[in-house]
Amino acid sequence: MFVDRRLTCAVPSALAWVALGFVLRMIGLAATVVVAFSVADIVAVLLGGGTVEEVFSALVTIAVAVVVRAASIPGADQCHSRAAGAARAQLRSAALRAAVSRESSGLPADASQLVVSGIESLEAYFASYLPQLAYAVAAPLVLFGVVLTLNPATAWTMLAITPVTFILIGGLLTVARKRAGGHFRTFGKLGRFFVESMEGLPTLVLYRRDEERGRRFNELSEDFRRATMRLLQMQLSSIVVMDLAAYGGAAATMLVAVAQVARGDLDPGAAFAVLLLSSEFFLPIRALGSAFHVAMTSVVASRRLFSFMDEANRSGAVQAAQLAERMTGTGVELSRVGFRYPDASADALDDVTMSAQPGRITAVVGESGSGKSTLVAIIAGLRHACAGTVTVGRVSVVAQGSYIFSGTIASNLRLALPDATAEQMVAVCRQVRLDEVVRAEDLTYPIAEGGGGLSGGATTEARRGARPPPGQARDDLRRSDIEY
């Protein structure tokens, strides 16, 4: 059966809970064996004319075993849930650290899928599949040893059927795993398209391409639906085969046990115990196949997640090394710097040499597309020059499209200086010619994510002491964007 070694070893705290759950499940299996032997004793007493005390003793033993099993199985399920929770928390922390480390080079469009839905789907692997795999290996071996003490012929029959069951289930799961990989790729393609569409929705509306984009989204949704139906069809087909293998093996074992009773090689009481244990012998293998169906998507997601984390860690290490190499001066020194974007036919920068020292204002001017933003990105360390040398001190870059967070005008301005006074914030607004828009009484005006509500109309309403009606600030902002 399939085990993702990296995923399994990535969260040792989860493995501890899985091991504890396995111990509890084995205790439950021991209780099941006790019940089977107690039932065999009752049958032997009834057929052999035993005493009432013997029957009562067996019933008490069955009651105690049932209580132990009733306590151990929910306890094991709770341990498996704890294992899934520990795995999600640890993997999410690692994925978020990787995402932050490669923030400067841009996040892939499906990063949110990996960090959120991809990690959430790993619950099936740690809560169902991995515990069931350990139990499906250990339980049949234990039951084989128990049945071997009762009737060797029946025990060897059970053991002979087991490889056939594993081969049938393993073959089906190999095909199903490929289907699951295609299903997840389709899901990722749909998710990336959705994220890109939402990020570029204003542009799509502006150029009247939203309807065309919507039709394409419907096509991708239909592809995902078909992939989901194919996966479900495969799962249902494999469930039928797994049921035939598991219950067919149990039935074959029971037939051998009945034949042993007919020949006198097995007493009726022991035969009842064998009948009860034979079904318990094959059910863990059957449950393993079902658990694997649920965990297939999570295993595929984990591979994509680890690939994303490895790439991010490599990128972060390279950027750290480049930053340490660059930060050897106090100003900015560029010598014969060149840069070309991937798949571009011409250089964005070619043989650029410049110097900027602290205390002096240095401006970079040029036509649109001449490489000003690329040059600033290289100075800031967001991009690495393809040619030449770059030596910088500790610099900070304020991007052209700085993000505005939800809150107030003051809270956004205090990101740079947490203890800034109202006079200082108004002075900053005056320096960038926003003093007519933002005054001292406007600093506590609430604004939405991305600067929603921050427009001339909205601040005018704020000066009058009134809040704009719902949607008014957004409409003002749109009109301002169109006018400018």
Secondary structure, DSSP 8 states (H G I E B T S, - for coil): ----HHHHHS-HHHHHHHHHHHHHHHHHHHHHHHHHHHHHHHHHHHHHT--HHHHHHHHHHHHHHHHHHHHHHHHHHHHHHHHHHHHHHHHHHHHHHHHHHTGGG---TTHHIIIIIIHHTTHHIIIIIHHHHHHHHHHHHHHHHHHHHH-HHHHHHHHHHHHHHHHHHHHHHHHHHHHHHHHHHHHHHHHHHHHHHHHTHHHHHHTT-HHHHHHHHHHHHHHHHHHHHHHHHHHHHHHHHHHHHHHHHHHHHHHHHHHHHHHTSS-HHHHHHHHHHHHHHHHHHHHHHHHHHHHHHHHHHHHHHHHHHHHHHHHHHHHHHHHHHHB-SSSEEEEEEEE--TT-SS-SEEEEEEEE-TTS-------TTSSHHHHHHHHHTSS--SEEEEEE-S-----TT----SEEHHHHHTTT-TT--HHHHHHHHHHTT-TTT--GGGTT-EE-GGGTT-SHHHHHHHHTT----TTHHHHHHHHHHHH-
